[in-house]
Amino acid sequence: MSDDLRDLQRRLAVFAAARDWQPFHTPKNLASALSVEASELVEIFQWMTPEQSARVMDEPGTAGRVEDEVADVLAYLLQFCDVLGIDVLAALSAKIDRNERRFPVPGERAGHAGGRGGEQGAAQDGEGKDRHSPE
């Protein structure tokens, strides 16, 4: 993991420890808090048109709200990963690698039959996720 991310995780841990918040920083609580903060980010965009959302950073007040919610999401994600011992950059890199194999560039797959990667049949994988969404 990069030194910058480690430093941010350390600062978050020191901040929480100074306030005796560690007992509350369980994986369940941090995952819940992460979800709440992501929802607060979504709320900013809730009634915007796609065009308005593309210009959201042009208005200083709204831009500040977006930056604050992004910071909250990242803070809880870093704390969650710290508590569980997850190297967030390694996890993301591994996920990108899997998605590159799962979703090859059209025309690069041997025997490509057209359409979305030449797949036929159910649109979900064994975990019930849409095979065409990189999540």
C-alpha positions as CSV (number, residue, x, y, z in Angstrom):
1,M,0.0,0.0,0.0
2,S,1.2,3.5,-0.7
3,D,2.7,5.6,2.1
4,D,0.0,8.2,1.6
5,L,-2.8,5.7,2.3
6,R,-0.9,4.2,5.3
7,D,-0.5,7.7,6.7
8,L,-4.2,8.5,6.3
9,Q,-5.1,5.1,7.9
10,R,-2.7,5.9,10.8
11,R,-4.2,9.4,11.2
12,L,-7.7,8.0,11.3
13,A,-6.7,5.3,13.8
14,V,-5.0,8.0,16.1
15,F,-8.1,10.2,15.8
16,A,-10.4,7.3,16.8
17,A,-8.1,6.1,19.6
18,A,-7.8,9.6,21.1
19,R,-11.6,9.6,21.5
20,D,-11.9,6.0,22.6
21,W,-13.9,5.1,19.5
22,Q,-12.1,1.8,18.8
23,P,-14.8,-0.4,20.5
24,F,-17.3,1.0,18.0
25,H,-15.1,0.5,14.9
26,T,-16.2,-3.1,14.2
27,P,-16.4,-4.3,10.7
28,K,-20.2,-4.3,10.9
29,N,-20.4,-0.7,12.2
30,L,-17.8,0.6,9.7
31,A,-19.6,-1.1,6.8
32,S,-22.9,0.4,7.9
33,A,-21.3,3.9,8.3
34,L,-19.7,3.5,4.8
35,S,-23.1,2.7,3.4
36,V,-24.7,5.8,5.1
37,E,-22.0,8.1,3.8
38,A,-22.3,6.7,0.2
39,S,-26.0,7.3,0.5
40,E,-25.3,10.9,1.5
41,L,-23.2,11.3,-1.6
42,V,-26.0,9.8,-3.8
43,E,-28.5,12.2,-2.1
44,I,-26.6,15.2,-3.6
45,F,-27.2,13.9,-7.1
46,Q,-30.7,12.5,-6.5
47,W,-32.8,15.0,-8.5
48,M,-30.1,16.2,-10.9
49,T,-30.2,15.6,-14.6
50,P,-27.1,13.9,-16.1
51,E,-26.0,17.2,-17.4
52,Q,-26.3,18.9,-14.0
53,S,-24.4,16.1,-12.4
54,A,-21.6,16.5,-14.8
55,R,-21.2,20.1,-13.8
56,V,-21.7,19.5,-10.0
57,M,-18.1,20.7,-9.2
58,D,-18.7,24.1,-10.9
59,E,-20.8,25.4,-7.9
60,P,-18.6,25.9,-4.9
61,G,-21.2,25.0,-2.3
62,T,-22.2,21.8,-3.9
63,A,-18.6,21.0,-4.8
64,G,-17.7,21.3,-1.1
65,R,-20.5,18.9,-0.1
66,V,-19.4,16.4,-2.7
67,E,-15.8,16.6,-1.5
68,D,-16.9,16.2,2.1
69,E,-19.0,13.1,1.3
70,V,-16.2,11.6,-0.8
71,A,-13.8,12.1,2.1
72,D,-16.3,10.5,4.5
73,V,-16.7,7.4,2.2
74,L,-12.9,7.1,1.8
75,A,-12.4,7.5,5.6
76,Y,-14.8,4.7,6.5
77,L,-13.4,2.5,3.7
78,L,-9.9,3.0,4.9
79,Q,-10.9,2.3,8.5
80,F,-12.8,-0.8,7.5
81,C,-9.8,-2.1,5.5
82,D,-7.5,-1.3,8.5
83,V,-9.7,-3.3,10.9
84,L,-9.9,-6.3,8.6
85,G,-6.2,-6.1,7.5
86,I,-7.2,-5.5,3.8
87,D,-4.6,-3.8,1.6
88,V,-7.1,-1.7,-0.3
89,L,-4.8,-1.0,-3.3
90,A,-3.9,-4.7,-3.7
91,A,-7.6,-5.6,-3.4
92,L,-8.5,-3.1,-6.1
93,S,-5.7,-4.2,-8.4
94,A,-6.8,-7.9,-8.1
95,K,-10.4,-6.9,-8.8
96,I,-9.4,-5.0,-11.9
97,D,-7.4,-8.0,-13.0
98,R,-10.5,-10.2,-12.6
99,N,-12.7,-7.8,-14.4
100,E,-10.2,-7.6,-17.3
101,R,-10.5,-11.4,-17.7
102,R,-14.3,-11.4,-17.2
103,F,-15.0,-8.6,-19.6
104,P,-12.5,-8.8,-22.4
105,V,-12.4,-6.0,-25.0
106,P,-14.9,-6.9,-27.7
107,G,-13.2,-8.8,-30.5
108,E,-10.2,-10.0,-28.4
109,R,-11.9,-13.2,-27.1
110,A,-11.2,-16.3,-29.2
111,G,-14.4,-17.5,-30.8
112,H,-16.2,-14.2,-30.1
113,A,-19.8,-14.6,-31.3
114,G,-20.8,-10.9,-31.1
115,G,-23.0,-9.1,-28.7
116,R,-21.8,-8.7,-25.1
117,G,-18.7,-10.9,-25.2
118,G,-20.6,-13.6,-27.1
119,E,-22.3,-14.8,-23.9
120,Q,-25.5,-16.6,-24.2
121,G,-28.1,-17.7,-21.6
122,A,-28.5,-16.2,-18.2
123,A,-27.3,-12.7,-17.6
124,Q,-26.1,-13.5,-14.1
125,D,-23.0,-15.3,-12.7
126,G,-23.1,-17.9,-10.0
127,E,-23.3,-15.2,-7.3
128,G,-26.4,-13.7,-8.9
129,K,-24.5,-10.6,-10.1
130,D,-25.0,-9.1,-13.5
131,R,-22.1,-10.4,-15.6
132,H,-21.9,-7.1,-17.5
133,S,-21.4,-5.0,-14.4
134,P,-17.8,-4.7,-13.1
135,E,-18.6,-5.0,-9.4
